[in-house]
Amino acid sequence: MSSVEHPWIRPGILEERLYQQNISGVAADHNTLVVLPTGLGKTAIALRVAAEFLRREPRRSILFMAPTRPLVVQHARSVEATLLGPTPLVLTGTISPERRIELLRPPQIVVATPQVIANDLVAGALNLDPFSLIIFDEAHRAVGDYPYVRLGRENQRTTRARVLAMTASPGSAIERVRAIWSNLGIERFEYRTAFDGDVQPYAHGIGVETVEVQVPVEVQRLVIHIRTAIRRQMEILRTYGLVADGEANRRDLLTVGDRLHREVEVARRRGESAPAQVWAATTAHSVAMKALHALELAESQGVESLRKFLAQQAVAKKSRLTPAQRTFLADPDITAVLTQLADLDVEHPKVAKAVQIVTEELHAAPASRVLVFAQYRQTAEMLAAELAALNDPAVRAARFVGQASRGEDVGLRQHEQVELLDRFRSGAINCLVATSVAEEGLDIPSTDLVVFYEPVPDAIRTIQRRGRTGRVRAGRAIVLVATGTRDVGVQRSARSRERRMLELLERVQREAGEGRLPAEPPAHAIQTSLSEFGSQ
């Protein structure tokens, strides 16, 4: 195996791969969006481009951004281990703005979360002038109001540093790709699949399995009551002309919620109270959303999760229950659910199945690592507790969640997240039960199995979760699906969106090659000043 030879790269660190060489060569000279399957070395490409800019412009700095603090720490370690440049400066929200100003001394390699950089730009504590290269990891986030957008536009408006944007999954809509292209000022598109000739020798397969479980009759009875409660509120919304006939749809309800919120806000600005029917519809909408969430918990998560959610609804806010809470808890079918839960001692079969899958894997392959993804923290907490209750020395599990704390649900501080990941890499912990915080970019080469406690409808998140395995050898992904529930439709939707994304990427590659995607963003996309962003 030959290694990359470059005056700013430590000898013997990076394996020489032709596709990485070709992509980094383009990215050094053009603002480039790189779409590459997980495990094929997007970070290696970033390091090669960074090394080239250390050579070309040694008096200027490099900015390497990633969306989460654990990922920032991981990238900083890669930079330090690979490049012969200055020791990377890690900037996250745990460092005060005043201290960040003191630490910025170009030339540097700054590895940071985009929130910190954007906030310091708005505050005038930092500008982009010192940077010759800006790396946007997980670039699919460069849409909407995410900080990548304001940073990409500010760079186009002022510094015009070289941009390297990287992702495994930009999304399944051409509008989203065009937005990323415009917001970051992309000029070239470099896309590879695991089937390309120069990539194939380095691609490791991921076997995807679906494991179906049957929802117990007792839980099915709960589901019937909750569906009836949803229909009751949907009928109210129909009388106001806000929804059409048919089953409750979360997307439609979110649209209704936005509409009602706008009507209330318009009335408030006029110094008036919204009409009584608007408030009645707002209550019905809120109750329907609560019941829809209860349905998801019952069908896809677990009885204990449902029990905790319903208990939370009975907790008064500002010394009294909200109208939506009172209406929800007074609904006869929700009352029936609460009565049945009081005597129910069954749990969702997914819980036992997930524990079984993890246990069998770690007994069969003690050196492997397992990642279990769950949509909700309470599910992650429950699964971690179930695995710990085994008292099995072969199964060493821990919960991995974000930093935010919600009541008694305490998050993990940055150093705790980093410590857990280090223990996972070393094998002191061999199973992480994680929420979405572990979906993006974390590189644990020995992760042989990823378990989806539930399917997720979003193609980006599906690919990101699955990509935590199969990085240095073939891996497995198992998706748990409760038959006859929303899980089935969600999984079908995820597969459809992923197919559309692959078709889209071929189209983008074709259009980019023909010059039909914008090499520069339209004027309106880059003229917004940073101060305007700060006021939003």
C-alpha positions as CSV (number, residue, x, y, z in Angstrom):
1,M,0.0,0.0,0.0
2,S,1.5,3.3,-1.1
3,S,0.9,6.4,1.0
4,V,0.3,10.1,0.1
5,E,3.5,12.1,-0.3
6,H,3.1,15.8,0.4
7,P,5.3,18.2,2.3
8,W,2.6,19.0,4.7
9,I,1.3,15.5,5.3
10,R,3.0,13.1,7.7
11,P,4.6,10.2,5.9
12,G,2.7,6.9,5.9
13,I,-0.5,8.3,7.3
14,L,-2.9,8.6,4.3
15,E,-3.3,5.7,1.9
16,E,-3.0,6.8,-1.7
17,R,-6.2,6.3,-3.5
18,L,-6.7,7.5,-7.1
19,Y,-10.3,8.7,-6.7
20,Q,-9.2,10.7,-3.6
21,Q,-6.3,12.2,-5.5
22,N,-8.5,13.2,-8.4
23,I,-11.2,14.7,-6.2
24,S,-8.8,16.7,-4.0
25,G,-7.0,18.0,-7.2
26,V,-10.3,19.5,-8.4
27,A,-11.3,20.7,-5.0
28,A,-8.0,22.6,-4.5
29,D,-8.7,24.8,-7.6
30,H,-12.5,25.0,-7.5
31,N,-15.3,25.4,-5.0
32,T,-16.4,21.7,-4.9
33,L,-19.3,19.7,-3.6
34,V,-18.1,16.2,-2.9
35,V,-20.7,13.4,-2.6
36,L,-19.2,10.1,-1.6
37,P,-20.6,7.1,0.2
38,T,-19.8,6.9,3.9
39,G,-16.5,5.1,4.8
40,L,-14.7,6.1,1.5
41,G,-12.7,8.9,2.9
42,K,-14.3,12.3,2.7
43,T,-12.1,13.4,5.6
44,A,-9.0,12.1,3.8
45,I,-9.9,14.3,0.8
46,A,-10.4,17.3,3.2
47,L,-7.0,16.7,4.7
48,R,-5.3,16.5,1.3
49,V,-6.9,19.8,0.2
50,A,-6.0,21.4,3.6
51,A,-2.4,20.3,3.1
52,E,-2.3,21.9,-0.3
53,F,-3.5,25.2,1.1
54,L,-0.9,25.0,3.8
55,R,1.7,24.8,1.1
56,R,0.1,27.5,-1.2
57,E,-0.8,30.0,1.5
58,P,1.2,29.3,4.6
59,R,0.4,32.7,6.2
60,R,-3.4,32.2,6.0
61,S,-5.7,30.0,8.1
62,I,-8.0,27.1,7.3
63,L,-11.5,26.7,8.7
64,F,-12.9,23.1,9.1
65,M,-16.5,23.0,10.3
66,A,-18.7,20.1,11.4
67,P,-22.2,20.2,12.9
68,T,-21.6,18.5,16.3
69,R,-19.0,18.8,18.9
70,P,-18.0,15.1,19.0
71,L,-17.4,15.4,15.2
72,V,-15.4,18.5,15.7
73,V,-13.1,16.7,18.2
74,Q,-12.8,13.8,15.8
75,H,-11.7,16.0,12.9
76,A,-9.3,17.9,15.1
77,R,-7.6,14.7,16.1
78,S,-7.4,13.7,12.4
79,V,-5.9,17.0,11.5
80,E,-3.3,16.8,14.3
81,A,-2.4,13.2,13.4
82,T,-2.1,13.8,9.7
83,L,-0.9,17.3,8.9
84,L,2.4,18.9,9.7
85,G,0.8,22.3,10.1
86,P,0.0,24.1,13.3
87,T,-1.9,22.3,16.1
88,P,-5.6,22.6,15.4
89,L,-7.6,25.1,17.4
90,V,-10.9,23.6,18.5
91,L,-13.7,26.2,18.9
92,T,-17.1,25.2,20.3
93,G,-19.7,26.8,22.5
94,T,-17.9,25.6,25.7
95,I,-15.3,28.3,25.1
96,S,-16.4,31.9,26.0
97,P,-16.4,34.5,23.1
98,E,-13.7,36.5,24.9
99,R,-11.4,33.4,25.2
100,R,-12.1,32.5,21.5
101,I,-10.9,36.0,20.5
102,E,-7.7,35.5,22.5
103,L,-7.1,32.1,20.9
104,L,-7.4,33.2,17.3
105,R,-3.9,33.9,16.1
106,P,-3.5,33.2,12.3
107,P,-2.2,31.2,10.7
108,Q,-4.1,28.4,12.2
109,I,-6.3,25.4,11.4
110,V,-9.5,26.2,13.2
111,V,-11.9,23.2,13.7
112,A,-15.3,24.5,14.9
113,T,-19.0,24.1,15.0
114,P,-20.7,26.5,12.5
115,Q,-22.9,28.0,15.3
116,V,-19.8,29.4,17.0
117,I,-18.3,30.9,13.9
118,A,-21.6,32.4,12.8
119,N,-22.2,34.0,16.2
120,D,-18.7,35.5,16.4
121,L,-19.1,36.9,12.9
122,V,-22.4,38.5,13.8
123,A,-20.8,39.9,17.0
124,G,-17.9,41.3,15.0
125,A,-15.5,39.2,17.0
126,L,-14.2,37.4,13.9
127,N,-14.1,37.7,10.1
128,L,-13.4,35.3,7.3
129,D,-10.4,37.3,5.9
130,P,-7.7,35.1,7.4
131,F,-9.1,31.9,5.8
132,S,-7.9,30.6,2.5
133,L,-10.0,27.4,2.7
134,I,-13.3,26.7,4.3
135,I,-14.5,23.1,4.7
136,F,-18.2,22.4,5.2
137,D,-18.6,18.8,6.5
138,E,-22.1,17.3,6.3
139,A,-22.9,19.9,3.7
140,H,-26.4,18.7,3.2
141,R,-27.2,21.0,6.1
142,A,-26.5,24.2,4.1
143,V,-30.2,25.0,3.6
144,G,-32.8,27.0,5.3
145,D,-31.5,29.0,8.4
146,Y,-28.7,26.6,9.3
147,P,-25.5,28.6,10.0
148,Y,-23.7,27.1,7.0
149,V,-26.0,29.2,4.8
150,R,-25.0,32.5,6.4
151,L,-21.3,31.5,6.4
152,G,-21.4,30.4,2.8
153,R,-23.1,33.6,1.7
154,E,-20.8,35.8,3.8
155,N,-17.8,34.1,2.2
156,Q,-19.1,34.8,-1.3
157,R,-19.8,38.4,-0.3
158,T,-16.4,39.1,1.1
159,T,-13.5,36.8,1.5
160,R,-14.2,34.2,-1.3
161,A,-12.0,31.6,0.3
162,R,-11.9,28.2,-1.5
163,V,-14.9,26.0,-0.4
164,L,-14.9,22.3,0.0
165,A,-18.3,20.9,0.8
166,M,-18.7,17.2,1.7
167,T,-21.7,14.9,2.3
168,A,-22.8,11.3,1.7
169,S,-26.4,12.3,1.1
170,P,-27.4,15.8,-0.1
171,G,-31.2,14.9,-0.3
172,S,-33.7,13.7,-2.8
173,A,-34.9,17.0,-4.3
174,I,-33.1,19.0,-7.0
175,E,-34.2,22.2,-5.2
176,R,-32.3,21.2,-2.1
177,V,-29.1,20.5,-4.1
178,R,-29.5,23.8,-6.0
179,A,-29.9,25.6,-2.6
180,I,-26.7,24.0,-1.3
181,W,-24.9,24.9,-4.6
182,S,-26.1,28.5,-4.4
183,N,-25.6,29.0,-0.7
184,L,-22.0,27.8,-0.7
185,G,-21.0,29.1,-4.1
186,I,-20.2,25.7,-5.6
187,E,-18.5,25.4,-9.0
188,R,-17.8,21.7,-9.4
189,F,-19.5,18.5,-8.5
190,E,-17.5,15.3,-7.6
191,Y,-19.7,12.3,-7.2
192,R,-18.7,8.7,-6.8
193,T,-20.6,5.5,-6.0
194,A,-19.4,2.2,-4.5
195,F,-19.7,0.8,-8.1
196,D,-17.3,3.1,-9.8
197,G,-14.2,1.4,-10.9
198,D,-11.7,3.5,-9.0
199,V,-13.8,3.2,-5.8
200,Q,-14.8,-0.5,-5.9
201,P,-11.6,-1.9,-4.3
202,Y,-12.2,0.2,-1.2
203,A,-16.0,-0.3,-0.8
204,H,-17.3,-2.6,1.9
205,G,-20.8,-3.9,1.6
206,I,-23.5,-3.3,4.1
207,G,-26.2,-6.0,4.4
208,V,-29.5,-4.5,5.2
209,E,-32.1,-6.7,7.0
210,T,-35.7,-6.0,8.0
211,V,-36.9,-7.7,11.2
212,E,-40.6,-7.6,11.7
213,V,-42.3,-7.9,15.0
214,Q,-46.0,-8.4,15.8
215,V,-47.7,-5.8,18.1
216,P,-49.4,-7.5,21.0
217,V,-53.2,-7.5,21.1
218,E,-53.1,-5.4,24.3
219,V,-51.2,-2.7,22.5
220,Q,-53.4,-2.9,19.5
221,R,-56.4,-2.1,21.7
222,L,-54.6,1.0,22.9
223,V,-53.9,2.0,19.3
224,I,-57.6,1.7,18.4
225,H,-58.5,4.1,21.2
226,I,-55.8,6.6,20.2
227,R,-56.9,6.5,16.6
228,T,-60.4,7.3,17.6
229,A,-59.2,10.2,19.7
230,I,-57.3,11.5,16.6
231,R,-60.4,11.2,14.4
232,R,-62.5,13.2,16.9
233,Q,-60.1,16.2,16.6
234,M,-59.7,15.8,12.9
235,E,-63.5,16.1,12.5
236,I,-63.4,19.5,14.3
237,L,-60.6,20.7,12.0
238,R,-62.7,19.6,9.0
239,T,-65.7,21.6,10.2
240,Y,-63.4,24.7,9.9
241,G,-62.2,23.6,6.5
242,L,-58.6,23.1,7.6
243,V,-58.1,19.4,6.6
244,A,-59.6,17.1,4.0
245,D,-61.2,13.7,4.5
246,G,-58.8,10.8,5.2
247,E,-56.3,9.6,7.8
248,A,-54.4,12.1,9.9
249,N,-51.2,13.1,8.3
250,R,-48.4,14.7,10.4
251,R,-47.3,16.9,7.4
252,D,-50.8,18.2,6.9
253,L,-51.2,18.9,10.6
254,L,-47.9,20.8,10.6
255,T,-49.2,23.0,7.7
256,V,-52.4,23.6,9.6
257,G,-50.5,24.6,12.7
258,D,-48.4,27.1,10.7
259,R,-51.6,28.6,9.3
260,L,-53.3,28.9,12.7
261,H,-50.1,30.5,14.2
262,R,-50.1,33.1,11.4
263,E,-53.7,34.0,12.0
264,V,-53.1,34.4,15.8
265,E,-50.0,36.5,15.1
266,V,-51.8,38.8,12.6
267,A,-54.5,39.4,15.1
268,R,-51.9,40.1,17.9
269,R,-50.2,42.7,15.7
270,R,-53.5,44.5,15.2
271,G,-53.9,44.6,18.9
272,E,-56.8,42.2,18.7
273,S,-57.6,38.7,19.9
274,A,-58.0,36.0,17.3
275,P,-61.6,34.9,16.6
276,A,-63.0,32.2,18.8
277,Q,-63.0,29.6,16.0
278,V,-59.3,30.1,15.5
279,W,-58.7,29.3,19.2
280,A,-61.0,26.3,19.0
281,A,-59.2,25.0,15.9
282,T,-55.8,25.7,17.6
283,T,-56.8,23.6,20.6
284,A,-58.1,20.8,18.3
285,H,-54.9,20.9,16.3
286,S,-52.7,20.7,19.4
287,V,-54.8,17.8,20.8
288,A,-54.5,16.0,17.4
289,M,-50.7,16.4,17.5
290,K,-50.5,15.0,21.0
291,A,-52.6,12.0,20.1
292,L,-50.6,11.5,16.9
293,H,-47.5,11.4,19.0
294,A,-49.1,9.0,21.4
295,L,-50.0,6.7,18.5
296,E,-46.4,6.7,17.2
297,L,-45.2,5.8,20.7
298,A,-47.7,3.0,21.1
299,E,-47.1,1.5,17.6
300,S,-43.4,2.1,17.1
301,Q,-41.7,2.8,20.5
302,G,-43.0,1.1,23.6
303,V,-45.6,1.0,26.3
304,E,-43.4,2.6,28.9
305,S,-42.6,5.5,26.5
306,L,-46.4,6.0,26.0
307,R,-47.0,5.8,29.7
308,K,-44.3,8.5,30.4
309,F,-45.7,10.8,27.6
310,L,-49.2,10.7,29.0
311,A,-47.9,11.3,32.5
312,Q,-46.1,14.4,31.2
313,Q,-49.4,15.8,29.8
314,A,-50.9,15.8,33.3
315,V,-48.1,18.1,34.6
316,A,-49.4,21.7,34.9
317,K,-47.5,24.5,33.1
318,K,-47.5,27.9,34.9
319,S,-49.7,26.4,37.7
320,R,-52.4,25.1,35.4
321,L,-53.0,22.8,32.5
322,T,-53.3,24.3,29.0
323,P,-56.6,24.0,27.2
324,A,-55.0,21.4,24.9
325,Q,-53.8,19.4,27.9
326,R,-57.2,19.5,29.5
327,T,-59.0,18.5,26.3
328,F,-56.5,15.8,25.6
329,L,-56.7,14.2,29.0
330,A,-60.5,14.5,29.1
331,D,-61.0,12.7,25.8
332,P,-62.9,9.5,26.6
333,D,-60.6,7.3,24.5
334,I,-57.4,8.8,26.0
335,T,-59.1,8.1,29.4
336,A,-59.6,4.5,28.4
337,V,-55.9,4.3,27.4
338,L,-54.8,5.6,30.8
339,T,-57.1,3.0,32.5
340,Q,-55.8,0.1,30.5
341,L,-52.2,1.3,31.0
342,A,-52.6,1.1,34.7
343,D,-52.9,-2.7,34.6
344,L,-50.8,-3.4,31.5
345,D,-47.6,-5.3,32.1
346,V,-46.6,-6.1,28.5
347,E,-44.0,-4.2,26.5
348,H,-43.5,-3.6,22.9
349,P,-41.8,-6.6,21.3
350,K,-39.2,-4.4,19.7
351,V,-37.5,-4.0,23.1
352,A,-36.9,-7.7,23.6
353,K,-35.9,-8.1,19.9
354,A,-33.4,-5.3,20.1
355,V,-31.8,-6.7,23.2
356,Q,-31.7,-10.1,21.6
357,I,-30.0,-8.9,18.4
358,V,-27.3,-6.9,20.4
359,T,-26.6,-9.8,22.7
360,E,-26.3,-12.4,20.0
361,E,-24.0,-10.1,18.0
362,L,-21.6,-9.4,20.9
363,H,-21.5,-13.0,22.0
364,A,-20.8,-14.2,18.5
365,A,-18.2,-11.5,17.8
366,P,-16.8,-10.1,21.1
367,A,-14.5,-7.6,19.4
368,S,-17.2,-5.9,17.4
369,R,-19.2,-2.8,18.2
370,V,-22.9,-2.2,17.9
371,L,-24.8,1.1,17.4
372,V,-28.5,1.1,18.2
373,F,-30.3,4.2,16.9
374,A,-33.6,5.3,18.5
375,Q,-35.7,8.3,17.6
376,Y,-36.5,9.4,21.1
377,R,-34.3,9.8,24.2
378,Q,-36.7,8.0,26.4
379,T,-36.5,5.0,24.1
380,A,-32.7,5.2,24.2
381,E,-32.8,5.4,28.0
382,M,-35.1,2.4,28.2
383,L,-33.0,0.2,25.9
384,A,-29.7,1.1,27.6
385,A,-31.3,0.2,30.9
386,E,-32.6,-3.1,29.5
387,L,-29.1,-4.0,28.3
388,A,-27.5,-3.0,31.6
389,A,-30.1,-5.2,33.5
390,L,-28.8,-8.3,31.7
391,N,-25.6,-8.2,33.9
392,D,-23.9,-9.8,31.0
393,P,-20.1,-9.1,30.8
394,A,-20.2,-9.5,27.1
395,V,-22.6,-6.6,26.7
396,R,-21.3,-3.2,27.9
397,A,-23.9,-0.7,26.8
398,A,-24.3,3.1,27.3
399,R,-26.7,5.8,26.2
400,F,-25.3,8.5,23.8
401,V,-27.5,11.6,23.5
402,G,-27.0,15.4,22.9
403,Q,-26.2,18.1,25.4
404,A,-29.6,19.6,26.0
405,S,-31.4,18.6,29.2
406,R,-35.2,18.3,29.4
407,G,-36.4,18.2,32.9
408,E,-35.1,15.0,34.5
409,D,-33.7,13.9,31.2
410,V,-30.1,15.1,31.6
411,G,-28.0,15.5,28.4
412,L,-24.3,14.7,28.0
413,R,-21.8,17.4,28.2
414,Q,-19.2,17.7,25.4
415,H,-16.4,16.0,27.3
416,E,-18.8,13.2,28.4
417,Q,-19.7,12.6,24.7
418,V,-16.1,12.5,23.7
419,E,-15.2,10.2,26.6
420,L,-18.0,7.8,25.7
421,L,-16.9,7.6,22.1
422,D,-13.3,7.0,23.2
423,R,-14.5,4.2,25.4
424,F,-16.5,2.8,22.5
425,R,-13.5,2.9,20.2
426,S,-11.4,1.1,22.8
427,G,-14.0,-1.5,23.6
428,A,-14.6,-0.6,27.2
429,I,-18.1,0.0,25.9
430,N,-19.2,-2.1,23.0
431,C,-22.8,-0.9,22.4
432,L,-24.0,2.7,22.1
433,V,-27.7,3.3,22.3
434,A,-27.9,6.7,20.5
435,T,-30.2,9.3,19.2
436,S,-29.6,11.3,16.1
437,V,-26.5,13.0,17.6
438,A,-24.5,9.9,16.5
439,E,-25.9,9.8,12.9
440,E,-23.4,12.2,11.2
441,G,-19.8,11.5,10.5
442,L,-18.6,9.6,13.6
443,D,-15.9,7.2,12.5
444,I,-15.8,4.0,14.6
445,P,-14.1,1.5,12.2
446,S,-15.0,-1.6,14.2
447,T,-18.7,-0.9,14.2
448,D,-20.0,-4.1,12.6
449,L,-23.8,-3.7,13.3
450,V,-26.2,-0.8,13.3
451,V,-29.7,-1.4,14.6
452,F,-32.5,0.9,13.7
453,Y,-35.1,0.7,16.5
454,E,-37.5,2.2,14.0
455,P,-37.2,3.2,10.3
456,V,-36.8,6.9,9.5
457,P,-38.5,8.5,6.5
458,D,-35.7,10.8,5.6
459,A,-33.2,9.5,3.1
460,I,-30.3,11.6,4.4
461,R,-30.8,10.2,8.0
462,T,-31.2,6.7,6.8
463,I,-28.0,6.8,4.8
464,Q,-26.1,8.5,7.7
465,R,-27.3,5.9,10.2
466,R,-26.5,3.0,8.0
467,G,-23.1,4.5,7.1
468,R,-21.8,4.1,10.7
469,T,-21.0,0.5,9.7
470,G,-19.1,-1.1,6.8
471,R,-16.2,1.4,7.0
472,V,-13.3,-1.0,7.0
473,R,-15.1,-4.3,6.4
474,A,-18.5,-5.6,5.5
475,G,-21.2,-4.5,8.0
476,R,-24.8,-5.1,8.8
477,A,-27.8,-2.9,9.4
478,I,-31.0,-4.2,10.9
479,V,-34.3,-2.3,10.8
480,L,-37.0,-3.2,13.3
481,V,-40.5,-2.8,11.9
482,A,-43.8,-3.3,13.7
483,T,-46.1,-5.0,11.2
484,G,-49.4,-3.2,10.4
485,T,-48.1,0.1,11.8
486,R,-46.7,3.4,10.6
487,D,-43.3,1.7,10.5
488,V,-44.2,-0.1,7.3
489,G,-45.1,3.2,5.5
490,V,-42.1,5.0,6.9
491,Q,-39.7,2.3,5.6
492,R,-41.3,2.3,2.2
493,S,-41.0,6.1,2.0
494,A,-37.3,5.9,3.0
495,R,-36.5,3.4,0.3
496,S,-38.4,5.5,-2.3
497,R,-36.6,8.7,-1.3
498,E,-33.2,7.0,-1.4
499,R,-33.9,5.7,-4.9
500,R,-34.9,9.2,-6.0
501,M,-31.7,10.6,-4.4
502,L,-29.5,8.3,-6.4
503,E,-31.4,9.2,-9.6
504,L,-31.0,12.9,-8.7
505,L,-27.3,12.6,-8.1
506,E,-26.9,11.2,-11.6
507,R,-28.9,14.1,-13.0
508,V,-26.9,16.6,-11.0
509,Q,-23.6,15.1,-12.3
510,R,-24.9,15.3,-15.8
511,E,-26.2,18.9,-15.5
512,A,-23.0,20.1,-13.7
513,G,-20.9,18.6,-16.5
514,E,-23.0,20.5,-19.0
515,G,-22.8,23.7,-17.0
516,R,-26.5,23.8,-16.3
517,L,-26.2,24.1,-12.5
518,P,-25.2,27.6,-11.4
519,A,-21.5,28.1,-11.0
520,E,-22.2,31.2,-9.0
521,P,-25.3,31.8,-6.9
522,P,-27.9,34.3,-8.1
523,A,-27.3,37.9,-6.8
524,H,-30.2,37.8,-4.4
525,A,-28.7,34.8,-2.6
526,I,-25.5,36.6,-1.6
527,Q,-26.4,40.2,-1.1
528,T,-28.0,39.7,2.4
529,S,-25.6,41.2,4.9
530,L,-24.5,39.4,8.0
531,S,-26.1,42.0,10.3
532,E,-29.5,41.1,8.7
533,F,-28.9,37.4,9.6
534,G,-28.0,38.4,13.1
535,S,-31.4,40.1,13.5
536,Q,-33.4,37.1,12.3
